[in-house]
Amino acid sequence: MIKHIVMFKFKRFAESNDKLGNTHLLKSYLEALPAKINEIKFFQVGVNFSEATVAYDLVLISEFFSKEALSSYQQHPDHIKVADFVGKVCESRVVVDYVV
């Protein structure tokens, strides 16, 4: 089993939305992916409430049966659309992939 965790930090303003608006947009885009991508075995998206300066704004925790399934997910056209949005609205993101 592969665990895939991504944390997103948003720009203050991008794509005609403020940080909170884009946070909720990305949350909804991500939450739509499990219905479209069969390789996803577990998917959880959370909006951060901590005001710590080191905190990120949104987290994705997902699981896949194999590295190949994770790769297939990452190459799926619907994931690529979401990734394009991330590139426009996020100032940074961090990723951890590991075997469970």
Backbone as a printed PyTorch tensor [residue, N CA C, xyz], in Angstrom:
tensor([[[  0.8550,  -1.1790,   0.0000],
         [  0.0000,   0.0000,   0.0000],
         [  0.8920,   1.2310,   0.0000]],

        [[  0.5110,   2.2300,  -0.7920],
         [  1.2490,   3.4920,  -0.8980],
         [  0.4120,   4.6060,  -0.2850]],

        [[  1.0110,   5.3710,   0.5940],
         [  0.3750,   6.5570,   1.1670],
         [  0.9630,   7.7650,   0.4430]],

        [[  0.0730,   8.6500,  -0.0120],
         [  0.4480,   9.8620,  -0.7710],
         [ -0.1460,  11.0530,  -0.0230]],

        [[  0.7180,  11.9000,   0.5250],
         [  0.2780,  13.0630,   1.2920],
         [  0.8130,  14.3220,   0.6160]],

        [[ -0.0850,  15.2790,   0.4070],
         [  0.2940,  16.5520,  -0.2090],
         [ -0.2800,  17.6820,   0.6390]],

        [[  0.5520,  18.6720,   0.9400],
         [  0.0930,  19.8650,   1.6440],
         [  0.2700,  21.0650,   0.7170]],

        [[ -0.7320,  21.9340,   0.7100],
         [ -0.7810,  23.0650,  -0.2070],
         [ -0.8030,  24.3820,   0.5680]],

        [[ -0.0040,  25.3480,   0.1020],
         [ -0.0320,  26.7070,   0.6430],
         [ -0.4500,  27.6230,  -0.5070]],

        [[ -1.5200,  28.3710,  -0.2940],
         [ -2.1120,  29.1750,  -1.3530],
         [ -1.5760,  30.5960,  -1.4000]],

        [[ -1.5950,  31.1650,  -2.5990],
         [ -1.3040,  32.5880,  -2.7780],
         [ -2.4380,  33.3890,  -2.1430]],

        [[ -2.1560,  34.6020,  -1.7410],
         [ -3.1820,  35.4520,  -1.1230],
         [ -4.3400,  35.7220,  -2.0890]],

        [[ -4.0060,  35.8300,  -3.3820],
         [ -5.0160,  36.0930,  -4.4020],
         [ -4.5310,  35.5140,  -5.7260]],

        [[ -5.3930,  34.7750,  -6.4090],
         [ -5.0520,  34.1950,  -7.7210],
         [ -6.3260,  33.7560,  -8.4160]],

        [[ -6.3230,  33.8390,  -9.7350],
         [ -7.4540,  33.3630, -10.5370],
         [ -8.7840,  33.9830, -10.0740]],

        [[ -8.7490,  35.2670,  -9.7510],
         [ -9.9390,  36.0380,  -9.3530],
         [-10.5320,  35.6120,  -8.0040]],

        [[ -9.7830,  34.8860,  -7.1940],
         [-10.2660,  34.4580,  -5.8830],
         [ -9.2210,  34.7450,  -4.8130]],

        [[ -9.7100,  34.9340,  -3.5910],
         [ -8.7830,  35.0460,  -2.4730],
         [ -8.3530,  33.6560,  -2.0350]],

        [[ -7.4500,  33.6270,  -1.0630],
         [ -6.8810,  32.3720,  -0.5660],
         [ -7.9610,  31.3830,  -0.1150]],

        [[ -8.9120,  31.8410,   0.6780],
         [ -9.9550,  30.9490,   1.1880],
         [-10.8330,  30.4100,   0.0590]],

        [[-11.1680,  31.2670,  -0.8960],
         [-11.9760,  30.8270,  -2.0280],
         [-11.2760,  29.7370,  -2.8290]],

        [[ -9.9850,  29.9310,  -3.0960],
         [ -9.2370,  28.9250,  -3.8520],
         [ -9.0150,  27.6520,  -3.0380]],

        [[ -8.8860,  27.7890,  -1.7200],
         [ -8.7630,  26.6120,  -0.8690],
         [-10.0020,  25.7320,  -1.0090]],

        [[-11.1620,  26.3410,  -0.9400],
         [-12.4050,  25.5670,  -1.0370],
         [-12.6480,  25.0550,  -2.4550]],

        [[-12.2200,  25.8150,  -3.4580],
         [-12.3200,  25.3170,  -4.8400],
         [-11.4670,  24.0680,  -5.0180]],

        [[-10.2100,  24.1320,  -4.5670],
         [ -9.3420,  22.9690,  -4.7210],
         [ -9.8870,  21.7790,  -3.9380]],

        [[-10.4030,  22.0230,  -2.7630],
         [-10.9960,  20.9410,  -1.9730],
         [-12.0980,  20.2460,  -2.7730]],

        [[-12.9640,  21.0190,  -3.3890],
         [-14.0570,  20.4170,  -4.1660],
         [-13.5300,  19.6960,  -5.4090]],

        [[-12.5300,  20.2600,  -6.0730],
         [-11.9470,  19.5900,  -7.2460],
         [-11.3200,  18.2570,  -6.8420]],

        [[-10.5750,  18.2620,  -5.7390],
         [ -9.9410,  17.0260,  -5.2770],
         [-10.9750,  15.9850,  -4.8780]],

        [[-12.0000,  16.4130,  -4.1500],
         [-13.0060,  15.4660,  -3.6730],
         [-13.8060,  14.8320,  -4.8140]],

        [[-13.7760,  15.4170,  -5.9860],
         [-14.4590,  14.8420,  -7.1470],
         [-13.6320,  13.7320,  -7.8120]],

        [[-12.3350,  13.6640,  -7.5190],
         [-11.4660,  12.7170,  -8.2140],
         [-11.7560,  11.2360,  -7.9230]],

        [[-12.0650,  10.8230,  -6.7030],
         [-12.2970,   9.3890,  -6.4850],
         [-13.4050,   8.7850,  -7.3470]],

        [[-14.3930,   9.5590,  -7.7070],
         [-15.4650,   9.0440,  -8.5680],
         [-15.0000,   8.8850, -10.0190]],

        [[-13.8670,   9.4960, -10.3570],
         [-13.3720,   9.4790, -11.7320],
         [-12.1390,   8.6100, -11.9360]],

        [[-11.4150,   8.3110, -10.8430],
         [-10.1310,   7.6130, -10.9670],
         [-10.1620,   6.3490, -10.1000]],

        [[-10.2130,   5.2080, -10.7520],
         [-10.3670,   3.9280, -10.0560],
         [ -9.1830,   3.5530,  -9.1740]],

        [[ -8.0000,   4.0580,  -9.4740],
         [ -6.8080,   3.6730,  -8.7100],
         [ -6.8310,   4.1780,  -7.2700]],

        [[ -7.6700,   5.1590,  -6.9870],
         [ -7.7370,   5.7370,  -5.6350],
         [ -8.4310,   4.7510,  -4.7000]],

        [[ -7.7670,   4.3930,  -3.5980],
         [ -8.3490,   3.4700,  -2.6160],
         [ -8.8190,   4.2110,  -1.3680]],

        [[ -8.1920,   5.3170,  -1.0370],
         [ -8.6020,   6.1560,   0.0910],
         [ -8.2530,   7.5870,  -0.2630]],

        [[ -9.1320,   8.5120,   0.1140],
         [ -8.9290,   9.9150,  -0.2570],
         [ -9.5670,  10.7940,   0.7940]],

        [[ -8.7790,  11.6660,   1.3990],
         [ -9.2870,  12.5800,   2.4180],
         [ -8.6530,  13.9410,   2.2000]],

        [[ -9.4870,  14.9780,   2.2110],
         [ -9.0180,  16.3500,   2.0130],
         [ -9.4510,  17.1730,   3.2170]],

        [[ -8.5140,  17.9320,   3.7910],
         [ -8.8390,  18.7390,   4.9640],
         [ -8.3370,  20.1580,   4.8380]],

        [[ -9.1530,  21.1030,   5.3170],
         [ -8.7840,  22.5200,   5.3540],
         [ -8.2190,  22.8280,   6.7310]],

        [[ -7.0510,  23.4170,   6.7700],
         [ -6.3700,  23.7480,   8.0090],
         [ -7.0760,  24.8800,   8.7590]],

        [[ -7.0970,  24.7820,  10.0900],
         [ -7.6340,  25.8750,  10.8970],
         [ -6.5590,  26.5260,  11.7700]],

        [[ -5.3610,  25.9630,  11.7780],
         [ -4.2730,  26.5200,  12.5760],
         [ -3.7940,  27.8350,  11.9740]],

        [[ -3.5010,  28.7880,  12.8190],
         [ -2.9840,  30.0840,  12.3600],
         [ -1.4690,  30.1820,  12.4910]],

        [[ -0.8060,  29.0650,  12.7690],
         [  0.6530,  29.0530,  12.8880],
         [  1.2930,  29.4890,  11.5790]],

        [[  2.3700,  30.2380,  11.6500],
         [  3.0180,  30.7450,  10.4340],
         [  3.5870,  29.6230,   9.5700]],

        [[  3.8710,  28.4760,  10.1660],
         [  4.4210,  27.3560,   9.3990],
         [  3.3350,  26.4450,   8.8320]],

        [[  2.0790,  26.7360,   9.1280],
         [  0.9720,  25.8660,   8.7050],
         [  0.7060,  26.0010,   7.2100]],

        [[  0.3130,  24.8830,   6.6190],
         [ -0.1700,  24.8790,   5.2410],
         [ -1.6900,  25.0050,   5.2730]],

        [[ -2.2970,  25.2960,   4.1190],
         [ -3.7230,  25.6200,   4.0620],
         [ -4.6330,  24.4150,   3.8330]],

        [[ -4.1380,  23.4130,   3.1270],
         [ -4.9700,  22.2660,   2.7410],
         [ -4.0840,  21.0250,   2.7180]],

        [[ -4.6560,  19.8920,   3.0870],
         [ -3.9070,  18.6390,   3.0250],
         [ -4.7300,  17.5890,   2.2820]],

        [[ -4.0380,  16.7770,   1.5200],
         [ -4.6190,  15.6150,   0.8490],
         [ -3.9110,  14.3870,   1.3810]],

        [[ -4.6840,  13.4290,   1.8710],
         [ -4.1410,  12.1460,   2.3030],
         [ -4.8310,  11.0830,   1.4530]],

        [[ -4.0430,  10.3180,   0.7200],
         [ -4.6350,   9.3090,  -0.1580],
         [ -3.8120,   8.0270,  -0.1090]],

        [[ -4.4580,   6.9420,  -0.5470],
         [ -3.7930,   5.6410,  -0.5820],
         [ -4.0510,   4.9470,  -1.9140]],

        [[ -3.0180,   4.1940,  -2.3200],
         [ -3.0540,   3.4410,  -3.5680],
         [ -2.4440,   2.0700,  -3.3060]],

        [[ -2.8520,   1.0700,  -4.0710],
         [ -2.3480,  -0.2770,  -3.8520],
         [ -0.8890,  -0.4520,  -4.2640]],

        [[ -0.3910,   0.4050,  -5.1740],
         [  0.9760,   0.2340,  -5.6690],
         [  1.5200,   1.5610,  -6.1860]],

        [[  2.8330,   1.5830,  -6.4080],
         [  3.4630,   2.7610,  -7.0100],
         [  2.9130,   2.9830,  -8.4150]],

        [[  2.6310,   1.8930,  -9.1050],
         [  2.0740,   2.0020, -10.4630],
         [  0.6850,   2.6370, -10.4320]],

        [[ -0.1180,   2.2950,  -9.4480],
         [ -1.4510,   2.8970,  -9.3130],
         [ -1.3410,   4.3890,  -9.0130]],

        [[ -0.3860,   4.7640,  -8.1560],
         [ -0.1520,   6.1830,  -7.8720],
         [  0.2640,   6.9130,  -9.1460]],

        [[  1.1510,   6.3240,  -9.8990],
         [  1.6060,   6.9280, -11.1540],
         [  0.4510,   7.0870, -12.1390]],

        [[ -0.4000,   6.0800, -12.2350],
         [ -1.5550,   6.1410, -13.1210],
         [ -2.4900,   7.2780, -12.7010]],

        [[ -2.7210,   7.4050, -11.4030],
         [ -3.5320,   8.5120, -10.8600],
         [ -2.9340,   9.8590, -11.2580]],

        [[ -1.6220,   9.9940, -11.0960],
         [ -0.9610,  11.2700, -11.3810],
         [ -1.0020,  11.6250, -12.8660]],

        [[ -1.1160,  10.6330, -13.7230],
         [ -1.1560,  10.8670, -15.1690],
         [ -2.5790,  10.9460, -15.7180]],

        [[ -3.5600,  10.7120, -14.8780],
         [ -4.9620,  10.7390, -15.3130],
         [ -5.3390,  12.1670, -15.7290]],

        [[ -6.0590,  12.3330, -16.8320],
         [ -6.4290,  13.6760, -17.3110],
         [ -7.1670,  14.5320, -16.2800]],

        [[ -8.0120,  13.9270, -15.4650],
         [ -8.7270,  14.7130, -14.4520],
         [ -7.7850,  15.1970, -13.3470]],

        [[ -6.8000,  14.3820, -12.9970],
         [ -5.7940,  14.8210, -12.0260],
         [ -4.9490,  15.9380, -12.6160]],

        [[ -4.5960,  15.8160, -13.8720],
         [ -3.7710,  16.8370, -14.5260],
         [ -4.4900,  18.1890, -14.5350]],

        [[ -5.7920,  18.1960, -14.7510],
         [ -6.5690,  19.4500, -14.6950],
         [ -6.4780,  20.0860, -13.3140]],

        [[ -6.5970,  19.2650, -12.2790],
         [ -6.4960,  19.7780, -10.9100],
         [ -5.0750,  20.2930, -10.6580]],

        [[ -4.0700,  19.5630, -11.1180],
         [ -2.6830,  19.9810, -10.9430],
         [ -2.4120,  21.3130, -11.6380]],

        [[ -3.0250,  21.5360, -12.7780],
         [ -2.8810,  22.8200, -13.4720],
         [ -3.4390,  23.9550, -12.6190]],

        [[ -4.5950,  23.7290, -11.9810],
         [ -5.1800,  24.7220, -11.0870],
         [ -4.2450,  24.9860,  -9.9020]],

        [[ -3.6900,  23.9300,  -9.3420],
         [ -2.7520,  24.0620,  -8.2270],
         [ -1.5850,  24.9640,  -8.6170]],

        [[ -1.0620,  24.7760,  -9.8130],
         [  0.0570,  25.5870, -10.2860],
         [ -0.2630,  27.0660, -10.3670]],

        [[ -1.5110,  27.3800, -10.5720],
         [ -1.9270,  28.7850, -10.6870],
         [ -2.2200,  29.4350,  -9.3390]],

        [[ -2.7080,  28.6650,  -8.3660],
         [ -3.2080,  29.2660,  -7.1240],
         [ -2.3380,  28.9990,  -5.8940]],

        [[ -1.3900,  28.0990,  -5.9910],
         [ -0.5680,  27.7630,  -4.8260],
         [  0.8200,  28.3680,  -4.9350]],

        [[  1.3030,  28.8570,  -3.7970],
         [  2.6730,  29.3640,  -3.7720],
         [  3.6650,  28.2480,  -3.4850]],

        [[  3.2020,  27.1830,  -2.8150],
         [  4.0690,  26.0300,  -2.5800],
         [  3.2330,  24.8060,  -2.2160]],

        [[  3.8770,  23.6650,  -2.3270],
         [  3.2650,  22.4170,  -1.8890],
         [  4.3870,  21.4840,  -1.5080]],

        [[  4.0940,  20.5620,  -0.6080],
         [  5.0590,  19.5370,  -0.2160],
         [  4.3820,  18.1810,  -0.3430]],

        [[  5.1730,  17.1890,  -0.6950],
         [  4.6460,  15.8540,  -0.9610],
         [  5.4730,  14.8240,  -0.2170]],

        [[  4.7940,  13.8140,   0.3280],
         [  5.4570,  12.6470,   0.8840],
         [  4.7220,  11.4230,   0.3600]],

        [[  5.4630,  10.5000,  -0.2350],
         [  4.9500,   9.2100,  -0.6860],
         [  5.7290,   8.1300,   0.0340]],

        [[  5.0330,   7.1710,   0.6340],
         [  5.7400,   6.1140,   1.3300],
         [  4.9320,   4.8210,   1.3250]],

        [[  5.6290,   3.7240,   1.5820],
         [  5.0200,   2.4040,   1.6180],
         [  4.4890,   2.1590,   3.0410]],

        [[  3.2530,   1.6970,   3.1100],
         [  2.6410,   1.3790,   4.4110],
         [  2.8130,  -0.1010,   4.6750]]])
